[in-house]
Amino acid sequence: MAKCRLPSGRTSMAAKGRRRFGRDQNGGGTSLAVVLAATSTEAAHRRLSGRGQNDAALLPQFWSLTRTLRLHRCSAIIDSYQVAAIVAIVKYFQWSQVVLINEESDYGNDINPYLSNALYDANARVSYRSVIPLEASDDFMLQELYKMKIMQTRVFVVHMSSSIASKFFVKVKEAGMMHEGYAWIITSALTDLLYSLDSRVIETMQGVLGVKPLIPSSRRLSSTAKRWKRKFIHDNPDSLQVEFGLYGIWAYDALWALAMAAERVQFREHISSSMNTSILNTTNLFTTEISKTGPKLREALSEVTFQGLGGNFHLVNGQLEPSSFQILNFVGKGEREVGVWTLSEGIVSEKNADVTNSSSKMLKSVVFPGETTVVPKGWEVPGSGKKLRVGVLIAAGFEEFVKVEKDRQTNVTKVSGCYIDMFDAVIAELPYSMPYEYIPFETLDGSSAGNYDDLCHQVFLQKYDAAVGDITITSKRSNYVDFSLPFEAGGVIMTVLRNDPNNALLFLKPLTGDLWLTAIVLFLFTGVVLWILEHRFNSAFRGPPEEQVGLIFYFPFMSLVYAQRERIVSNLARLVVVVWMLVVLVLNSTYTANLSARLTIKGLESANTDVNDLIKNGEYVGCRKGSFIYDFLQDQGFDKGKIKTYSSPEDIHKDLSKGSKKGGISALFAVKPYTAIFLSKYKKEYIANGITYPSEGFAYVSIVNSPNELMMYDSASLSTESNTDDREPSSAGRPTLADGYQSGS
């Protein structure tokens, strides 16, 4: 800053201050600035040493001013300002629970109310708060860490001084909480002083995230920092690591602001020699009087605005104007910036980034504890090592949904399928970690131990923690296990043999066999009756026997197309012809309409489209083995002997293609997902026919009121969201199949 002069031409107080406080611009003496910084944070206590006699002579006057002005509070950004940056990190990584750790002091406790409220507003919960005493022993720290380790939360925000943190993080490493899956965030004071910590401590903090106010780089800042460091090392040759940190920068700017405010009010403060002498002979800086000029100086200070080392210096409501914050990631021996938080834009990749570009709203690659870039879930099962036991059925419905394979040589079981992949995917998307393993539901010889009813009962007996697969929701199962939201739509569909439009006998399909037989009998009967009634009166019906037999077949046939030549003379014969023509008209219209429908409309490609027809005709029907549909078909009226069960699609195809009369089945009843898979394999031969019976869908199973119930609910919610566009409207409010039969497997 250029030298200021008063209107009288005298050297300004700011210039005098530079000389009296130790050649500020040219000599680098800033020990008094460090004294000011020391009142704001414990960080500067480490820098407070080597005060000269000239500086000490000014302390009573200076301290009386700062007590009146509260300059030690307003010259630095208060801790609560960094809360928004910390919460932004938590929200960015979608962490829902946080543990707060702070030292037991006013400094450690002050930030907690701000942080708790801000996390609550961001839909994140403070699951636990750990308070570490200033004189905490190593055993106490380990005990507290082990207590947190067995909790579910894996995101920790640490707010403590460097002296406590240097011991604390060593114990964190020792407790095994710096591995993959953990996330640690430290506040600005500790972030700023990380350079001063021992290399052994820094090694234990690999992957930690920190925030600190963003100080714009400038040549002036670089020059001042070098001169200060040179002066400090000269005065303190035993100091190994020193940096001109945040609080030194703010103290430097505060002194400039104080000098500029003093110029405006023509400041003069008279200190008695007796008081000055007493202060010089004591180490207590808080025994000074209150400055009488302080109120005026404080008012002038609130109007001071200038570009200092720390950026724009301007007091808003008595506090330094909020700043942007750097988001730092500690890797190796130092730190690297992974983003910046600003009040207006939130998290951006760097200062002055183009916010219209979506990539600029993301952090750079972050290395978390365990040297991994995989973002921790923030929540996981406590470290007892116990995994979620997920039961799967060996002989499930279709292998496309659930398939269990066992390597005979290695004895390793592999579980795969659509619903298994879906479960794996939604577990991976949960906002917490959930270790689990699939356990086949099998006997000692490796065969299936039962159906889904049996598996659900084993979950009830807590042999398994959960069950996954094509498990439908039924009222019977709901009596002893809990179901998640359905992730697959329900509904029971009847599948029948498709009529081949290229079949040479397709023209016979429009009429049933009985109707064809009736038409043929009526055809012959009409010809015989006409011959009997006409041959006595009509010469056209006389002649050789072979001609008369031909006429019996000829006349009814030609009347089908209204092309008969013979004249009818008998009134009774004419009545017979009228009846026959009416029958011909009905048969012809019915046949034409039915044949057209079979060639154009898939919905009428099958003759047996109704359950009642199947029951009436005594047709055989099939369903999957172990399915509830077996009982449902009996309730609908099917005889037990007419219901066949199958374990594989191939067996179903073999029997359904033959039909009931050849030892097979006329229809297959299955839930919608099974029907879709079956028709995808044999779509040219079969078709879904008839109505869809509403039912509940597939869901995950868990023990009633177990801790895993919430996890299963969250998993199904994610599955449901991913399938929303493909789902049919819910069956709620519609009639279901029957009481106790709400599903398809």
N, C-alpha and C positions, 0 to 999 in steps of 0.2 A: 504494500500500500504506500502511495506517495505521502511525503511529509505534509501534515496539515498545519496551517498558520491561522491565527486569530486575526480579526480585522485590524488590531493595533499593530500587527506585524510581529508580535512575539511568537516564539516557538510554541506550538500547541502542546497540550498535556499529553497527547498520544505520543508526540516525539520525545517529550521528557520521559514518558513512561518507558520508551524503548531504551533510553540510556540507563535509567534507574533500575529497570528490571533485567538488565544484562545484555545490551547490544542485540536487540531482537532481530533486526534485519541483517546485521553484519557480523554479529558475534555468536549467535546461536544460543545464548544463555536463556533457558526457559524453565529453570527450576521452579519459579513461582507458578507457572502454568500447570506444572505437575502437581503442586500443592492444591490448586483448585480442582484438578481432576480427581485428586484423592478423595475429596469429599463426596463425589458422585458415585464412586464405585470402588470396590476393593482392588480393582485392577491397578490403579495408580499407586497404591501403597507400595507396590514392588518397585516403582520408579522413584519414590520419594527418598532422596539421599543427597548429601553434599550441598546443603543450602549455604550460600555465602552470607557474610555479615550484612552486606548491603541489602540483600533480599529480606533477611530477618528483621531489619529495622523497619521495613515497610509492612510487615505482617499485621501488626495491630490495626493500622489504618485500613488495610485491604480487607482484613477479616470482618471488621465492623461493617464495612460496606456489603460484603457478600451475605452476611447474616440478615441485614435489612432487605437486600434485594432478592434473597434466596437464589443467588446466581448459581450456586452449586447444584440447584435442582433444574433450573431452566436452561442451562448451557448445554445439556446433553439430551438426546432423544429419550424419552421415558420408556421404561420396559414394556408398557402396555401397547406401544405402537408396533412392536414386532409380532404381537399376537396374530394379527391378520395374516401376516406372511406365513407363520407356522400353520395356522388353520388352512390356508390355501394349499399347503403341501399335503396335509391330511386329506383334504377334499380331492386333490388332484389324483392321488393314488387310490381313492375310494375306500379308505380305511374307516371302519364304523366304530371302533373302540380304541381308546388311548389310555395309557397309564402315565400319570404325572409324577415326576420325581424331583424334589427340591430339597435344599438344605434348610435346616431349622433356624431361620433368621428372618429379620424383616425383609432383607433383600430376597431371600428365597420364597417368602410367602406372598409378596406383593403382587406377583404376576398371576397367581392362581385364580382369583375371581374373574379376571378378564379372560383368561384362557378357557376356563370352564364354560362361561357364558357363550363365548364365540364358538366353541366346539358344539355346544348344544344347538346353536342356530344353524350349524352346518350339518345337523343330523348325525353327529358323532358323539359317543357317550364316553365319559370318563369312568372307566370301570374300576379304577383303584388309584389312590394317591399315596405315594411313599414319601415320608419325611426323614431325611438323614441328619442326625445331630452333627454339629460342628466337630465334636470330639468323638465321633463314632469310631469304634474299633473295627478291625478287619473282620472279626467274627460277626459283629452286628451287621455289617454290609453284606456278607455272604448269606447270613440268615434271611435278610430282607430280600435279596436277589432270588434265593431259592423259593421263597414264598411267591414271588412274582412269576417264577419259571413254571410253577404248577398251575398257574392261571391260564386262561385261554388267550388273553390279549398279547400281541407280539409287537406292538408299536409303543415306543416310550419317548416322552419329551422330558429332557433333563434341563433343569434350571438351577445351577449351583456355581459357586466360585471355583476358580482353577485349583486352589489348594485342596478342596474336597474332591473335585472331579478327577484329579490326578491319581488319587487312591481308589476312587469309585470304579473307574473304567478298567483298572487292572483287575479288580474283583469281578467285574462283568465278564471279562475274558475267562477268568478262572472258573466262573460258574457255568461256562458253556453257552452264554447268551449272545455271542458275537458270531453265530453261525447263520447259515442260510435260513430264511424264514423270519428273521428279526429285522426290525427297523428302529433306528435311533435318531432323534432330532435334538440338537442342543441350541441353546439361546445365544443371543448376540455377544454377551459379555465373555462367555467361554469361547465362542468362535473366534473372537478378536485376539484372545490370549493363547490360542492353540500353539503358536510358534514358541511360546515360553515353556511349554511342557517338555518333560524328559522324552527322549526318543523312544524309550520303552513304553511310555504311556501312549504316545502317538501310534505306536504299532498296534496297540489294543483297540484303537478307535477307527480301524479301517472300515470304510463303508458308511460312516456316520454322516448325516446331513446336518448342516448348520445354516443359520441366517445371521446376517449382520448388515447394518446400514450401508448403502452404496455411497462411497466417497468418490466423486469424479476425479479422475487423474488429471494432473496439471504439472507444468514445469515448476511452478511456485511451490506446490506441495512436495515434489521430489527434492527440490533444493533445500527447503526447510527441514525435511525429514533427515537428510544427510547431515546438515549442520547440527541438528539436535543430537543425532546419534553420536557424532564426533565429539561433541561437548560432554555428553553423558558418559561415554567411555573414558574420556579424559578425567572426569571427576570420580568415576567409579571403575577403576581398572580391573576389579575382580568380576565384574558382570560379563557373562559369556554371551548372552543373547538379549538384545534390546531392540525394540521397534517403536517408532513414533506412531502409536496406535490411535484408535478412535477417540479415546478420552483425552489424549494429548492434543489431538486436532481440535476437539470441541473446546478444550480449555484455552487453547491458543486463540480461537475465534472469540471466546467469551471475553478475554482480556481486551481484545481489540474493540469489541462492542462496548465494554465498560469505559475504555478510554474515550471513545467517540461520544458516548452519552455524557461523560464528565465535561467534555468540551462544550456541549450544548448548554449545560446549566452553570458554567463557570465554577466548577467544583473547587471548594476549599474546605479541608477538614483539619481541625487543630487537635492534636493529641498531646496530652500533658506528658512532660518528661518522666514523671514518676510512674505513670502507667506504662509508658514505653519501656522503661527500665525493667518493670516487673514482668512484662511480657517476654522480654528478651531472656529472662532468667527462668522461664517455665517452658515445659513441653506441651502444655495444654493450650490448644489454639482456640478453645471455646470459652475463654474467660474475658473476652473483650466486650466493650459496651456497644450499644446500638447506635449506628451513625445517625446524626440529626439531619444530614443532607440526603440520607438514603431515599426517602419517599419521592423527592423530586428527581433523583437520579434514576429511580426505578421507572418512573413515568417516561423519562427520556429514553431509557433503554428499550422500552416497548416499541419505540418509533424508529429504532435503528435498523437499517437494512443494508447489507453489503454482501459482496461475494467473497466468502472466506475460504480457508483451506478445505473445509468440509462441505462446500457448496454454498447455496444461498442461506445467509443467516437472517432469520426473521422470527420473532417470537409471536406465537398465536395463543392467546389466552394464557400468557405467562410461560409457555413451553415452546421449545424449538420446533419449527415447522416439521411435520412428518416427512420422512424421506422414503425413497425406494430401498428395497432390501435385496442384497445378493443372496442367492441360494447356492451354498457351497457343498461340495462332496469331498470328503477327506480320503484320499487314495495315495498310497506310497508314503513319502515323507512330507507331503504338502497337501494343498487344497486346490480344487479346480472349480470354476464357476459353471454350474449347469443350468442356471436360469436367473431371472430377475423378477421380483414381485413389485408391481407399482400399484398405487392406490386407484388409478383410473382403469388400467387394463388387466390387473391381476397378474397371473404368471405368464411371462413371455420368455423366449429363449435367450434374449439379450436386450440390453438397453437400446431404445430407439428402433426396435424391430418393427417391421411392417405388420400391424395387427390384422390387416385384411387377409393375410396369408395364414391359413389354418396351421401350417407347420410351425409358425412363429409362436403359437399359443401352447407349445409343448416344451417340456424340459429336454435338455440334452441327455444323452445316455448316462444313467446313474448306476454306479457300482454299489451294491448293498453288502452288508456283512456276509462273509463266506465267499467273497470275490465273485459274486454273481450279478447279472443284470436282470434276473427274473424278479419282478416286483413281489415282495412278500404279501401274502393274503391278509396279514394283520390279525388273524385269529386262527387258532388251531387247537386240536385236542391236547390237553396237558401232557407233559412229558413222561407219562407212565409207560409209554411204549406200546400200549394196547391199541390195536386197530379195530375198526368197525367190521364186524363179521357179517358179510352179506351172503345170504343163501341164494343159490340158483338151482333150478330144476334141471336134472340131466335130460329127461325125456320131455322137453318142452314141446310146444306146438310145432312151429316151423323153424328150421335152423337159421333162416334169414333173420329171425328175431332173437333167438337165444340158442347158442351152440356150445356144448361142453365137450372138449376133446382131451384125452389123456394119453400122453406119450408112454408107451409100455416100457421103454428102455430107461428113461429118466424119471418116470413116475410124476412128471410135471403136468398139472392140469391147466389147460388154456380155455378161457371163457371169452366168447366173441358173439357178434350179432348186432343187429340194429339197436335194440333196446339196451344192450350192454354199452355200446359206443355212446348212446345218448346219456346214459347214467355217468359215464366217465367224463363226458363233455360238460354236463351241468355241475358236477362236483368241482371241476377245474374252474368254473366260473363263479363259484361261491366266494363271498368276500372273506373267507377264512379257510384254513387248511383242514382237511378231514382225511386222515390216513385210513385206508380200508383194504380189505382183501375179499375175494370171492371164494366161497366154500361150497362145493357141490353137495347137493342133497342126495346122498348115495348110501348104499349098504356096504358091508365089508368087502363084497366081491366086485364092487364098482358099478353095480346096476342101480337103477332109479329106486329111491326109497319110498316113492309115492307120488301123489299128484299135488296140485297147488293147495288144496284143503289141508293136506298133511303138512306141507311146508309152512303154511300159516300157523298151524298148531305148534310146530317146533319153534317158531318165532315167539309165540305166546309163552312157551316153556323156557324161553331165553337161551335156547341152544344157538340161535342166531340173533343178531341185533336188528337185522333188517332182511328183506327179501326183494329181489329185483327180477323182472322178466315180464312176460305177457300175463300178468296177474290181474284178473278182473275184480271189480268191487262187488261184493255180494253181502246181503244182510247177515247171512250165516257167518261169514268170516269177520264181519265188523263187530261181532259180539266179543271177540277176544284179541283183535289186533286193530291197529290204526292204519288208515289209508291216507296217502297224500292226495293232492288234487289229481284228477285223471290227466295223463299226458297223451292219451290216444283215445279217439272217439269210439264209442260203443255201437251196438246195433247188431242184430242177428239177421242173416240173409240166407235165402234158399237158392241153391245152385242146381241147375238141371242141364240135361243134354241139349246142345244146340242143334236145330234142324239145319242140315247142310243145304243151301240153295242150289247146289250143283248135283244133288242127289237125283238119280233117274226116277225114283219113286216119289218125288216131292209132290207130284200132282195128286197122289192119293191121300196126302196128309190133311187137306182141308176138312175131310169128313172122317168120322171115326169108323172103325171096322163094323160096328153094329149098324150104323147108319148106311154104310155101303151095302151091307147084306139086306137091310130093309128095302132099300131102293131097288136092288136087283129082284127081290121077291115081288115087290109091287109092280115092277116092270113086266115080269112074266105073267103075273096075275091079270094085269090089264089086257095083255095080248090075248090070253085065253078067254077072258070074259067077252071081249069084243068079237072073237071068232064064234063063240057060242051064240051070241045075240044076233049076229049078222049073216051067218052062212046059210040060214034057211030062207032069208028074204033077199039077200044081196048076192048077185052072181060074181061080184069081185072077190068074194070070200069062198068061192067054190073052185074045184079043180082037183088035180092030183094031190095025194096026201103030202108029198114033199113041198108043193107050193103052198098048201094051207099051213104047214108048220113054219115055213119061212115067213108067211104073212103075220103069224102070231108074234115073231121077233121083230119083224120089219116095221109094222105100224106104230108100236109104242116108241121105237127108237127115232123114227122120222118125225114124230110129233114133238120131239125135244127141240127140233129146229123149225117146227111148223112146216114141214115139207111133205107131208103125207099126200098120196094121189087118190086113194080110195074114198068114195063117197059113202057117208054113213046114212042109212035110211031108217034105222030103228031109234025110237025116242029113248029107250033105255040105254042103248049103246051111246047115243049122244050124251046122256048124263054121265056115263062112265068116262067118256073122253074129256068132258068138262072137269071132272074131279082130277083126272090124270094130268091135264094141262095146268091145273092149279098147283099140284104137287111138283110138277116139272119147273114151274116158275119159282117156287120157293127154293127148291134144291139148286137150281141154276144160280140164283142170286146169292145164296149162302156160300156156295162153292167158290164163285168168282170173288166175293169179298174176302173170304178166308185165305184164298190163295194169294191174292194181291197183298194182304197184310203180311203174310209169311215172307214174301219177297222184299218187302219195304220196311216193315216195322219190327225192330228187334224184340220189342216187348211182347209180341204175340208169336214168337218163334217156337214156343213150347206148348204142347197140348195141356199138360198137367200144371196149372199155374196156381192151384189153390190147395191148402193143407187138407181141407175137407174132402176134396176129390181123392187125394192120396190115401186118406184113411178109409174112405168108402170103397176104393178099389183094392184095398189090401196091399198097397205098394210098400216095398222095403225102402227105408231111408237111412242115412248115415250121419254120424257126427264124430268129433275128435274124441279119442279115448281119454277118460278122466274129466271130461267137460260137464258142466252143469246142464248142458243142452239135453243130455240123456234123460234126466228127470223131467225137464221141461216138455220133451216130446211125449212122454207118458201122460203128463197132465193134459196135453192137447188131445189125447185120445188114441195115440198110437199104441199098439200092443208091444210088449217087451220083445217078443219074438220078431217083430218087424223092424227093430232098431239095431243097426250094426255100428260098431265103433272101430276107429282106425288110428294108427300111430304115425303114418307117413302119407304125404301127398300122392306118392306112387300107388299105394294100395287103394286110395280113394279113386284115383283116375281109372284103375283097372276095373273096379266094380261099377262105377258110375257110367262108364262107357258101355257096359253090357246091358244095364237095365235090370229091373226086377225079375222079368220073366226068364232071364238067362242066368239067374243066380247072383245078380248084382243089386244095385240100388237105383231108385228113380230120382232121388233128390239128396243133396247134401245140405245140412244145416250147420252154419259156422258163423263166428263173429266177423264183423266187417274187415278187420285187418287180415285174417286168415283167407277170407274170400278173395280179397284183392291179390294176395300172393298166389293163390291157387289159379285164379283166372289169368294172371300174368304168365303162367307157365302153359296153360291149356286154353288160351282165349279163343282158339278156333273151334273148339269142341264143346265148350260149355258157356252158359250165360247165367247171370244172376236174374232170378225170376221171382215174381211176386213182391209182396210188401216187405219193408224192413221193420223188424220188431225192435222198438226202442229199448236200450239197455245202457248201463253205465260202462265206462271204458276201463282201460288198463291204468294201474297206479302202482306206486311203491308201497311197501309194507314195513311197518315198524312196531315196536312194542308199545303198548298203551302207556301214555304219560312218561315215556322215556326221554332223556336229554336229546336223543337222536331224532325225535319227532319233528323238532323245528328244522333240523337239517333236511329231512326228507320232504318237508313242506316247501322249503326254499328251493330244493332241487326240482320238485314237480312244478313249482311256479315258473322257474326258468324254462323248463321243457314246454309248459303250456304257452308261455309267451312266444317261444320260437315256432310253435305250431298253430298260432292263432289264425293265420290266413287259411289254413287247410282244414280247420275244425268245422264241423257242422254245428248248428245251433244245439244248445244243451237240451237234453231230454227232460229236464225238470218240468213238472207240471203235466207231462204226457203220460198215458197209461203204459205201464211196464209189462214185461212178459208174464210174470206171476210173482206172488210174494215169495221172497227168498231166492229168486232167480233174476238177478239184476245185471248179469254180465255174460261174457262169452267164453271163459276158460276157467 
